[in-house]
Amino acid sequence: MEAMKQKEILERAIHGQMPIHLIGIGGVSMRALAKMLKDMGACVQGSDRDESTYTEALREMGIPVAIGHFADNVKNASVIIRTAAIPDSNPEIVAANEAGIPILSRAEAWGAIMTAYDQVVCVAGTHGKTSTTAMIATFTQAAKLDPTVMVGGDLKSIDGTLRIGHSPLFVAEACEYRNSFLSFCPSVAVILNIDRDHLDFFKDTDDIIASFRLFAMLTPENGAVIINGEDANSRKAVEGLPRRVITFGLDETCDVHPERVWEETGLFRCDVIAFGALYGRLRLSVPGKHNLLNALASAAVAVELGVPSEAYYDGMKQYVGVGRRFEFKKDWRGAKIYDDYAHHPNEIEATLKAAKAVKPNRVICVFQPHTYSRTVKLLDEFAVALSHADRAIICPIYAARETNTYGISAEDVAKRIPGGVAVESFDEAANLLETIVQPGDLIFTMGAGNVYQLSDLLV
């Protein structure tokens, strides 16, 4: 469905005060979308599989939320918005199709909303989208640009996952899964990296690269595409692209790169060079070389938007991370517990290396694999990445949208890791941690599922 048609459908529902029904309304991007639509004057309602603090918060905002997916939930709806995880067999989708109710994807709805903004910065990539989007959100606020922000993690500076600004600037995280980001309307497209992932949808790496190329082509002729100049797949995606391409990276051949890099316990400081001249200085409060790369990508955006270097520096000083990204949870028996969303081998390795740079006694990783297909297809890579922990505890695989047709298990991951242990539940993981924890340890709960709940069991 074309963006203008999507916009027309939404505007008609909003101005006519006809109910817009969101399936999976408790999800990160969906609850942000619900809030955005309500702020635009829409009559919003939704449904979700489970009760949560998020569904309760939506009700407190005056948005009705039904628990469970039933045909009756959509009987009064004028428009349906669904996530990529909602199958066609969902009772609400079936009922909507039978009744002829228009159905938009979440990405199509966001894309329609973006058409109202003059500047739209969309941050894509296999890894680092949320952190980089959050960095851009932080320094654009420091620069008083009053941005609208949609990000895939809880950011304290915007009190959640959505900030509604009143300027022509929209900053959004853009996910490649099921080509969702191809519904967006970027004037600045950021590609942080391109890696093998979501192989339940993409055929292979070339298929993923082709998708990112289409994403880059969404920018207008006077727009810009910002890429990781050291990432071969990103370079391949924009090869011969009839757009202005800006590169960032650690290498001095990149348009935006660092000089005089200084690192202590995983935290980086540097000068930022843009197109051969000093742009400004950078001081990070979040650890890891991967975050230095994220910050350089955000610096390239700052230069493109014309943000003064002082505002960029001040904003980045204020940036202390985003929910579920190296997030400190609690002190426990002399150890520190952190939580991280890392669920791809490269993300795991980057996070564990950053943890080692903090110089703890040991790094213990409690990992919950996310989806059976990803676990099977990247099994050897997971083993290598998790070997960077001193101890690796593997929890049962989080199914998400899948069923286990592969016969894969946590044991298959654990047995490939030196000293790796598979457990059958979070309770078992908690009991094991109690027997092995030592003062000075750094414990990570890691994965894209619900492994973050484990820290509540450690009392």
BALUMVO-728144 format. One record per residue (C-alpha): residue in three letters; x, y, z. Coordinates in nm, 4 decimals. Layout:
N
PT residu       px       py       pz
PT    ALA        X        Y        Z
...
# end
This chain:
459
PT residu       px       py       pz
PT    MET   0.0000   0.0000   0.0000
PT    GLU   0.1436   0.3394  -0.0972
PT    ALA   0.2378   0.5866   0.1760
PT    MET  -0.0156   0.8495   0.0619
PT    LYS  -0.2944   0.5895   0.0613
PT    GLN  -0.1941   0.4814   0.4139
PT    LYS  -0.1915   0.8456   0.5205
PT    GLU  -0.5381   0.8968   0.3734
PT    ILE  -0.6776   0.5931   0.5605
PT    LEU  -0.5319   0.7111   0.8927
PT    GLU  -0.6389   1.0728   0.8481
PT    ARG  -0.9939   0.9711   0.7642
PT    ALA  -1.0126   0.7587   1.0816
PT    ILE  -0.8525   1.0286   1.2981
PT    HIS  -1.0685   1.3163   1.1788
PT    GLY  -1.3821   1.1032   1.1818
PT    GLN  -1.3088   0.9799   1.5348
PT    MET  -1.3427   0.6197   1.4108
PT    PRO  -1.1658   0.3583   1.6265
PT    ILE  -0.8155   0.2511   1.5215
PT    HIS  -0.7395  -0.0944   1.6618
PT    LEU  -0.3785  -0.1993   1.7317
PT    ILE  -0.3096  -0.5737   1.7603
PT    GLY  -0.0146  -0.6324   1.9933
PT    ILE  -0.0551  -0.2865   2.1432
PT    GLY   0.1711  -0.3635   2.4412
PT    GLY   0.4834  -0.4010   2.2240
PT    VAL   0.7577  -0.1382   2.2290
PT    SER   0.6846   0.0291   1.8964
PT    MET   0.3109  -0.0401   1.9062
PT    ARG   0.2499   0.1294   2.2385
PT    ALA   0.4496   0.4287   2.1132
PT    LEU   0.2322   0.4319   1.8002
PT    ALA  -0.0831   0.4173   2.0144
PT    LYS   0.0337   0.7227   2.2103
PT    MET   0.1262   0.9074   1.8917
PT    LEU  -0.2114   0.8436   1.7316
PT    LYS  -0.3946   0.9505   2.0460
PT    ASP  -0.1924   1.2726   2.0562
PT    MET  -0.2994   1.3310   1.6938
PT    GLY  -0.6603   1.3130   1.8080
PT    ALA  -0.7375   0.9541   1.7111
PT    CYS  -0.9777   0.7209   1.8871
PT    VAL  -0.7370   0.4383   1.9787
PT    GLN  -0.7969   0.0900   2.1158
PT    GLY  -0.6067  -0.2370   2.1054
PT    SER  -0.5450  -0.5911   2.2196
PT    ASP  -0.2525  -0.7920   2.3468
PT    ARG  -0.1803  -1.1510   2.4354
PT    ASP  -0.0841  -1.0795   2.7974
PT    GLU  -0.1539  -0.8282   3.0702
PT    SER   0.1474  -0.6083   3.1521
PT    THR   0.2473  -0.2813   3.3127
PT    TYR   0.2398  -0.1345   2.9611
PT    THR  -0.1200  -0.2359   2.8900
PT    GLU  -0.2219  -0.0916   3.2262
PT    ALA  -0.0398   0.2339   3.1493
PT    LEU  -0.2237   0.2574   2.8171
PT    ARG  -0.5569   0.2166   2.9955
PT    GLU  -0.4602   0.4969   3.2333
PT    MET  -0.4144   0.7149   2.9238
PT    GLY  -0.7717   0.6356   2.8227
PT    ILE  -0.6844   0.3710   2.5624
PT    PRO  -0.8987   0.0551   2.6006
PT    VAL  -0.6928  -0.2664   2.5853
PT    ALA  -0.8444  -0.6153   2.5549
PT    ILE  -0.6419  -0.9144   2.6710
PT    GLY  -0.6568  -1.2022   2.4252
PT    HIS  -0.7213  -1.1964   2.0514
PT    PHE  -1.0890  -1.2384   1.9593
PT    ALA  -1.2996  -1.1429   1.6588
PT    ASP  -1.5286  -0.9269   1.8733
PT    ASN  -1.2361  -0.7001   1.9598
PT    VAL  -1.2447  -0.5437   1.6124
PT    LYS  -1.6195  -0.5273   1.5473
PT    ASN  -1.6254  -0.1472   1.5853
PT    ALA  -1.2830  -0.0763   1.4278
PT    SER  -1.2345   0.1354   1.1157
PT    VAL  -0.8655   0.0546   1.0722
PT    ILE  -0.6465  -0.2312   1.1981
PT    ILE  -0.2749  -0.1922   1.2663
PT    ARG  -0.0725  -0.5098   1.3173
PT    THR   0.2854  -0.6014   1.4010
PT    ALA   0.4957  -0.8300   1.1815
PT    ALA   0.4579  -1.0989   1.4483
PT    ILE   0.0782  -1.1192   1.4037
PT    PRO  -0.0072  -1.4023   1.1598
PT    ASP  -0.2893  -1.3955   0.9056
PT    SER  -0.4599  -1.6669   1.1111
PT    ASN  -0.5036  -1.4304   1.4078
PT    PRO  -0.8812  -1.4161   1.4845
PT    GLU  -0.8808  -1.0369   1.4692
PT    ILE  -0.7098  -1.0330   1.1283
PT    VAL  -0.9532  -1.2956   0.9984
PT    ALA  -1.2498  -1.0929   1.1247
PT    ALA  -1.1105  -0.7702   0.9772
PT    ASN  -1.0615  -0.9326   0.6357
PT    GLU  -1.4138  -1.0711   0.6412
PT    ALA  -1.5548  -0.7292   0.7305
PT    GLY  -1.3405  -0.5446   0.4757
PT    ILE  -1.1646  -0.3343   0.7417
PT    PRO  -0.8366  -0.1812   0.6102
PT    ILE  -0.5270  -0.3424   0.7654
PT    LEU  -0.1976  -0.1571   0.7933
PT    SER   0.1308  -0.2888   0.9251
PT    ARG   0.2921  -0.1034   1.2119
PT    ALA   0.5647   0.0173   0.9747
PT    GLU   0.3084   0.1432   0.7217
PT    ALA   0.1357   0.3436   0.9948
PT    TRP   0.4642   0.4995   1.1084
PT    GLY   0.5544   0.5708   0.7465
PT    ALA   0.2261   0.7515   0.6922
PT    ILE   0.2901   0.9644   1.0024
PT    MET   0.6435   1.0499   0.8832
PT    THR   0.5112   1.2136   0.5664
PT    ALA   0.4121   1.5154   0.7771
PT    TYR   0.7762   1.5903   0.8716
PT    ASP   1.0364   1.7788   0.6662
PT    GLN   1.3382   1.5999   0.8152
PT    VAL   1.3183   1.2298   0.8964
PT    VAL   1.6275   1.0530   1.0281
PT    CYS   1.5834   0.6740   1.0133
PT    VAL   1.8464   0.4597   1.1860
PT    ALA   1.8862   0.1082   1.0464
PT    GLY   2.1378  -0.1738   1.0809
PT    THR   2.1607  -0.5251   1.2170
PT    HIS   2.3144  -0.3991   1.5417
PT    GLY   2.3083  -0.0735   1.7372
PT    LYS   1.9841   0.0823   1.6085
PT    THR   1.8317   0.1543   1.9471
PT    SER   2.1467   0.2986   2.1050
PT    THR   2.2257   0.5206   1.8058
PT    THR   1.8668   0.6456   1.7782
PT    ALA   1.8762   0.7247   2.1499
PT    MET   2.2038   0.9152   2.1100
PT    ILE   2.0556   1.1248   1.8288
PT    ALA   1.7449   1.1870   2.0381
PT    THR   1.9595   1.3086   2.3274
PT    PHE   2.1800   1.5551   2.1404
PT    THR   1.8967   1.6929   1.9245
PT    GLN   1.7142   1.7754   2.2461
PT    ALA   2.0307   1.9393   2.3808
PT    ALA   2.0396   2.1430   2.0580
PT    LYS   1.6783   2.2489   2.1252
PT    LEU   1.5579   2.1005   1.7964
PT    ASP   1.2463   1.9654   1.9715
PT    PRO   1.2441   1.6319   1.7822
PT    THR   0.9723   1.3716   1.7652
PT    VAL   1.1436   1.0433   1.8568
PT    MET   1.0469   0.6784   1.8165
PT    VAL   1.3013   0.4389   1.9675
PT    GLY   1.2970   0.0671   2.0474
PT    GLY   1.3985   0.0896   2.4123
PT    ASP   1.3170   0.2916   2.7214
PT    LEU   1.5146   0.6162   2.7141
PT    LYS   1.5090   0.8163   3.0355
PT    SER   1.5501   1.1530   2.8662
PT    ILE   1.2177   1.1040   2.6861
PT    ASP   1.0573   0.9002   2.9639
PT    GLY   0.9941   0.5941   2.7496
PT    THR   1.0016   0.4995   2.3816
PT    LEU   0.8265   0.8024   2.2313
PT    ARG   0.8776   1.1759   2.2425
PT    ILE   0.6299   1.3986   2.0635
PT    GLY   0.7973   1.7185   1.9523
PT    HIS   0.6623   2.0206   1.7718
PT    SER   0.9271   2.0721   1.5058
PT    PRO   0.9718   1.9340   1.1514
PT    LEU   1.2292   1.6769   1.2786
PT    PHE   1.1447   1.3071   1.3294
PT    VAL   1.4102   1.0616   1.4561
PT    ALA   1.3138   0.6953   1.4224
PT    GLU   1.4582   0.3499   1.4666
PT    ALA   1.4103   0.1465   1.1495
PT    CYS   1.3974  -0.2343   1.1577
PT    GLU   1.4738  -0.4482   0.8522
PT    TYR   1.2737  -0.7550   0.9622
PT    ARG   1.0165  -0.8400   0.6935
PT    ASN   1.1347  -0.5267   0.5113
PT    SER   0.9485  -0.3104   0.7615
PT    PHE   1.1748  -0.0099   0.7075
PT    LEU   1.0788   0.0033   0.3404
PT    SER   0.7526   0.1685   0.4515
PT    PHE   0.9435   0.4607   0.6070
PT    CYS   1.0186   0.7993   0.4488
PT    PRO   1.3771   0.8948   0.5436
PT    SER   1.5441   1.2159   0.4347
PT    VAL   1.8553   1.0857   0.6140
PT    ALA   1.9046   0.7078   0.6115
PT    VAL   2.1620   0.5633   0.8507
PT    ILE   2.3036   0.2126   0.7949
PT    LEU   2.5144   0.1079   1.0928
PT    ASN   2.6074  -0.2385   0.9643
PT    ILE   2.4601  -0.5288   0.7695
PT    ASP   2.4948  -0.8811   0.9049
PT    ARG   2.3321  -1.2241   0.8695
PT    ASP   2.0125  -1.2205   1.0740
PT    HIS   1.6386  -1.2832   1.0406
PT    LEU   1.7148  -1.5796   0.8182
PT    ASP   1.3594  -1.7019   0.8727
PT    PHE   1.2644  -1.4199   0.6337
PT    PHE   1.5709  -1.3283   0.4267
PT    LYS   1.7167  -1.5922   0.1933
PT    ASP   2.0816  -1.5040   0.2492
PT    THR   2.3222  -1.2159   0.3038
PT    ASP   2.2774  -1.0842  -0.0512
PT    ASP   1.9021  -1.0696   0.0063
PT    ILE   1.9597  -0.8628   0.3209
PT    ILE   2.1987  -0.6278   0.1392
PT    ALA   1.9414  -0.5801  -0.1382
PT    SER   1.6817  -0.4812   0.1217
PT    PHE   1.9122  -0.2205   0.2746
PT    ARG   1.9832  -0.0817  -0.0724
PT    LEU   1.6110  -0.0291  -0.1262
PT    PHE   1.5984   0.1429   0.2142
PT    ALA   1.8802   0.3782   0.1117
PT    MET   1.6974   0.4539  -0.2148
PT    LEU   1.3975   0.5836  -0.0174
PT    THR   1.5910   0.9029   0.0527
PT    PRO   1.5180   1.1943  -0.1831
PT    GLU   1.7824   1.3134  -0.4279
PT    ASN   1.8798   1.5955  -0.1906
PT    GLY   1.8878   1.3612   0.1100
PT    ALA   2.1813   1.1674   0.2536
PT    VAL   2.2768   0.8090   0.3274
PT    ILE   2.5152   0.7605   0.6212
PT    ILE   2.6963   0.4269   0.6308
PT    ASN   2.9655   0.2436   0.8244
PT    GLY   3.2556   0.2866   0.5840
PT    GLU   3.4395  -0.0097   0.7337
PT    ASP   3.1521  -0.2537   0.6861
PT    ALA   3.1847  -0.4360   0.3534
PT    ASN   2.8155  -0.5210   0.3299
PT    SER   2.7116  -0.1604   0.3924
PT    ARG   2.9494  -0.0402   0.1225
PT    LYS   2.8086  -0.3001  -0.1167
PT    ALA   2.4531  -0.1825  -0.0423
PT    VAL   2.5284   0.1719  -0.1620
PT    GLU   2.7714   0.0933  -0.4437
PT    GLY   2.6826   0.3162  -0.7375
PT    LEU   2.3839   0.4561  -0.5461
PT    PRO   2.2623   0.7860  -0.6979
PT    ARG   2.2549   0.9494  -0.3555
PT    ARG   2.4997   1.1479  -0.1424
PT    VAL   2.6794   0.8944   0.0799
PT    ILE   2.8585   0.9901   0.4032
PT    THR   3.0858   0.7364   0.5723
PT    PHE   3.1736   0.7002   0.9399
PT    GLY   3.4189   0.4674   1.1093
PT    LEU   3.7381   0.4345   1.3089
PT    ASP   3.9565   0.4561   0.9983
PT    GLU   4.0774   0.8001   0.8935
PT    THR   3.9600   0.7374   0.5372
PT    CYS   3.5991   0.7700   0.6579
PT    ASP   3.4300   1.1109   0.6265
PT    VAL   3.3597   1.1124   1.0006
PT    HIS   3.6235   0.9472   1.2197
PT    PRO   3.7978   0.9869   1.5562
PT    GLU   4.1394   1.1244   1.6413
PT    ARG   4.3324   1.1264   1.9689
PT    VAL   4.1283   0.8305   2.0962
PT    TRP   4.1643   0.7670   2.4684
PT    GLU   4.0083   0.4732   2.6523
PT    GLU   3.9856   0.3802   3.0200
PT    THR   3.7879   0.0832   3.1532
PT    GLY   3.5947   0.0629   2.8296
PT    LEU   3.4928   0.4313   2.8134
PT    PHE   3.6134   0.6330   2.5149
PT    ARG   3.7026   0.9956   2.4545
PT    CYS   3.8168   1.1415   2.1240
PT    ASP   3.8099   1.4309   1.8841
PT    VAL   3.5571   1.3929   1.6029
PT    ILE   3.6850   1.4807   1.2575
PT    ALA   3.4265   1.5525   0.9881
PT    PHE   3.5348   1.5974   0.6260
PT    GLY   3.8928   1.6766   0.7268
PT    ALA   3.8154   1.9345   0.9968
PT    LEU   3.7636   1.9146   1.3720
PT    TYR   3.3898   1.8988   1.4383
PT    GLY   3.4012   1.8620   1.8143
PT    ARG   3.4852   1.6396   2.1059
PT    LEU   3.3210   1.3260   2.2294
PT    ARG   3.3080   1.1809   2.5788
PT    LEU   3.1124   0.8595   2.6238
PT    SER   2.9516   0.7374   2.9460
PT    VAL   2.8656   0.3957   2.8013
PT    PRO   3.1372   0.1341   2.7461
PT    GLY   3.2550  -0.0508   2.4381
PT    LYS   3.4047   0.0105   2.0970
PT    HIS   3.0647  -0.0654   1.9444
PT    ASN   2.9249   0.2376   2.1268
PT    LEU   3.2100   0.4501   1.9926
PT    LEU   3.0983   0.3482   1.6418
PT    ASN   2.7371   0.4276   1.7296
PT    ALA   2.8484   0.7686   1.8528
PT    LEU   3.0412   0.8373   1.5306
PT    ALA   2.7288   0.7504   1.3314
PT    SER   2.5325   0.9941   1.5453
PT    ALA   2.8040   1.2574   1.4912
PT    ALA   2.7609   1.2183   1.1152
PT    VAL   2.3890   1.2846   1.1641
PT    ALA   2.4684   1.5885   1.3791
PT    VAL   2.6900   1.7318   1.1045
PT    GLU   2.4215   1.6643   0.8427
PT    LEU   2.1564   1.8381   1.0554
PT    GLY   2.3838   2.1345   1.1251
PT    VAL   2.3918   2.0762   1.5012
PT    PRO   2.6551   2.2957   1.6716
PT    SER   2.9450   2.0929   1.8093
PT    GLU   2.8846   2.2244   2.1619
PT    ALA   2.5275   2.0945   2.1605
PT    TYR   2.6466   1.7578   2.0292
PT    TYR   2.9115   1.7349   2.3024
PT    ASP   2.6680   1.8361   2.5767
PT    GLY   2.4054   1.5937   2.4524
PT    MET   2.6452   1.3014   2.4340
PT    LYS   2.7705   1.3750   2.7856
PT    GLN   2.4107   1.3395   2.9033
PT    TYR   2.3641   1.0070   2.7253
PT    VAL   2.3891   0.7255   2.9816
PT    GLY   2.2350   0.4453   2.7783
PT    VAL   1.8944   0.3040   2.7013
PT    GLY   1.6888   0.0302   2.8628
PT    ARG   1.8218  -0.3244   2.8212
PT    ARG   2.1541  -0.2075   2.6726
PT    PHE   2.4291  -0.2700   2.9292
PT    GLU   2.1680  -0.1629   3.1853
PT    PHE   2.2683  -0.1851   3.5505
PT    LYS   2.0049  -0.3686   3.7557
PT    LYS   2.1388  -0.4226   4.1067
PT    ASP   2.4248  -0.5150   4.3381
PT    TRP   2.4003  -0.8729   4.4584
PT    ARG   2.6354  -1.0577   4.6958
PT    GLY   2.9250  -0.8338   4.5994
PT    ALA   2.8590  -0.8797   4.2270
PT    LYS   2.6907  -0.6410   3.9828
PT    ILE   2.4014  -0.7513   3.7643
PT    TYR   2.3469  -0.5987   3.4230
PT    ASP   2.0868  -0.6678   3.1568
PT    ASP   2.1398  -0.6507   2.7820
PT    TYR   1.9207  -0.7072   2.4761
PT    ALA   2.2039  -0.8658   2.2725
PT    HIS   2.0689  -1.1659   2.0829
PT    HIS   2.2940  -1.1896   1.7760
PT    PRO   2.6477  -1.3341   1.8048
PT    ASN   2.8151  -1.0065   1.7040
PT    GLU   2.6131  -0.8139   1.9611
PT    ILE   2.6946  -1.0685   2.2305
PT    GLU   3.0655  -1.0553   2.1531
PT    ALA   3.0711  -0.6739   2.1520
PT    THR   2.8879  -0.6544   2.4846
PT    LEU   3.1036  -0.9189   2.6544
PT    LYS   3.4223  -0.7509   2.5317
PT    ALA   3.2955  -0.4208   2.6713
PT    ALA   3.2218  -0.5975   2.9997
PT    LYS   3.5748  -0.7388   3.0130
PT    ALA   3.7146  -0.3883   2.9581
PT    VAL   3.5514  -0.2793   3.2861
PT    LYS   3.7954  -0.5260   3.4490
PT    PRO   3.5624  -0.7283   3.6732
PT    ASN   3.6630  -1.0420   3.8622
PT    ARG   3.4722  -1.2562   3.6100
PT    VAL   3.2012  -1.2082   3.3505
PT    ILE   2.9113  -1.4517   3.3903
PT    CYS   2.6585  -1.4522   3.1066
PT    VAL   2.3094  -1.5972   3.1446
PT    PHE   2.1924  -1.6121   2.7848
PT    GLN   1.8453  -1.6825   2.6500
PT    PRO   1.8582  -1.7650   2.2760
PT    HIS   1.5887  -1.5870   2.0743
PT    THR   1.3983  -1.7912   1.8129
PT    TYR   1.4789  -2.1443   1.7019
PT    SER   1.5673  -2.0433   1.3451
PT    ARG   1.8317  -1.7916   1.4536
PT    THR   1.9785  -2.0398   1.7036
PT    VAL   2.0088  -2.3153   1.4417
PT    LYS   2.1495  -2.1015   1.1626
PT    LEU   2.4018  -1.9146   1.3791
PT    LEU   2.4809  -2.1953   1.6241
PT    ASP   2.8584  -2.1990   1.5768
PT    GLU   2.8753  -1.8181   1.5894
PT    PHE   2.6829  -1.8199   1.9185
PT    ALA   2.9347  -2.0639   2.0649
PT    VAL   3.2292  -1.8418   1.9697
PT    ALA   3.0624  -1.5245   2.0996
PT    LEU   2.9557  -1.6739   2.4340
PT    SER   3.3060  -1.8127   2.4884
PT    HIS   3.4093  -1.4548   2.5707
PT    ALA   3.2320  -1.4993   2.9058
PT    ASP   3.4141  -1.6712   3.1913
PT    ARG   3.0982  -1.8698   3.2602
PT    ALA   2.8040  -1.9168   3.0240
PT    ILE   2.4619  -2.0351   3.1419
PT    ILE   2.2131  -2.1076   2.8622
PT    CYS   1.8391  -2.0805   2.9298
PT    PRO   1.5625  -2.2418   2.7220
PT    ILE   1.5152  -2.0845   2.3788
PT    TYR   1.2582  -1.8043   2.3610
PT    ALA   1.0177  -1.9111   2.0880
PT    ALA   0.8741  -1.5677   2.0001
PT    ARG   0.6785  -1.6215   1.6768
PT    GLU   0.8103  -1.9746   1.6069
PT    THR   0.7569  -2.3409   1.6893
PT    ASN   1.0514  -2.5741   1.7374
PT    THR   1.0499  -2.7625   1.4097
PT    TYR   1.4301  -2.7778   1.4214
PT    GLY   1.4730  -2.9936   1.7318
PT    ILE   1.7203  -2.7370   1.8728
PT    SER   1.7696  -2.6842   2.2469
PT    ALA   1.9734  -2.4845   2.4974
PT    GLU   2.1896  -2.7930   2.5489
PT    ASP   2.2987  -2.7760   2.1845
PT    VAL   2.4356  -2.4273   2.2487
PT    ALA   2.5900  -2.5019   2.5893
PT    LYS   2.7845  -2.8093   2.4839
PT    ARG   2.9740  -2.6023   2.2250
PT    ILE   3.0999  -2.3561   2.4878
PT    PRO   3.3900  -2.4452   2.7213
PT    GLY   3.2299  -2.4843   3.0642
PT    GLY   2.8859  -2.3970   2.9245
PT    VAL   2.5830  -2.5142   3.1222
PT    ALA   2.2224  -2.5467   3.0064
PT    VAL   1.9370  -2.4943   3.2530
PT    GLU   1.5676  -2.5693   3.2228
PT    SER   1.4292  -2.2561   3.3893
PT    PHE   1.5152  -1.9163   3.5328
PT    ASP   1.4755  -2.0651   3.8811
PT    GLU   1.7458  -2.3193   3.8010
PT    ALA   1.9677  -2.0433   3.6632
PT    ALA   1.9168  -1.8400   3.9813
PT    ASN   2.0046  -2.1383   4.1995
PT    LEU   2.3212  -2.1995   3.9970
PT    LEU   2.4253  -1.8361   4.0240
PT    GLU   2.3869  -1.8527   4.4012
PT    THR   2.6417  -2.1354   4.4151
PT    ILE   2.9045  -1.9798   4.1859
PT    VAL   2.8833  -1.6005   4.2406
PT    GLN   3.1925  -1.4271   4.3785
PT    PRO   3.2491  -1.0673   4.4874
PT    GLY   3.3581  -0.8529   4.1952
PT    ASP   3.1773  -1.0630   3.9354
PT    LEU   2.9786  -0.8959   3.6594
PT    ILE   2.6649  -1.0954   3.5787
PT    PHE   2.4729  -1.0398   3.2553
PT    THR   2.1204  -1.1481   3.1786
PT    MET   2.1212  -1.1385   2.8005
PT    GLY   1.8735  -1.1921   2.5182
PT    ALA   1.5739  -1.0404   2.3397
PT    GLY   1.3128  -1.2430   2.5296
PT    ASN   1.2143  -1.2230   2.8964
PT    VAL   1.5481  -1.3172   3.0560
PT    TYR   1.5543  -0.9742   3.2221
PT    GLN   1.3076  -1.1187   3.4742
PT    LEU   1.5841  -1.3356   3.6196
PT    SER   1.7365  -1.0536   3.8224
PT    ASP   1.4168  -1.0322   4.0287
PT    LEU   1.4770  -1.3894   4.1476
PT    LEU   1.8170  -1.2985   4.2907
PT    VAL   1.7463  -1.1607   4.6370
# end
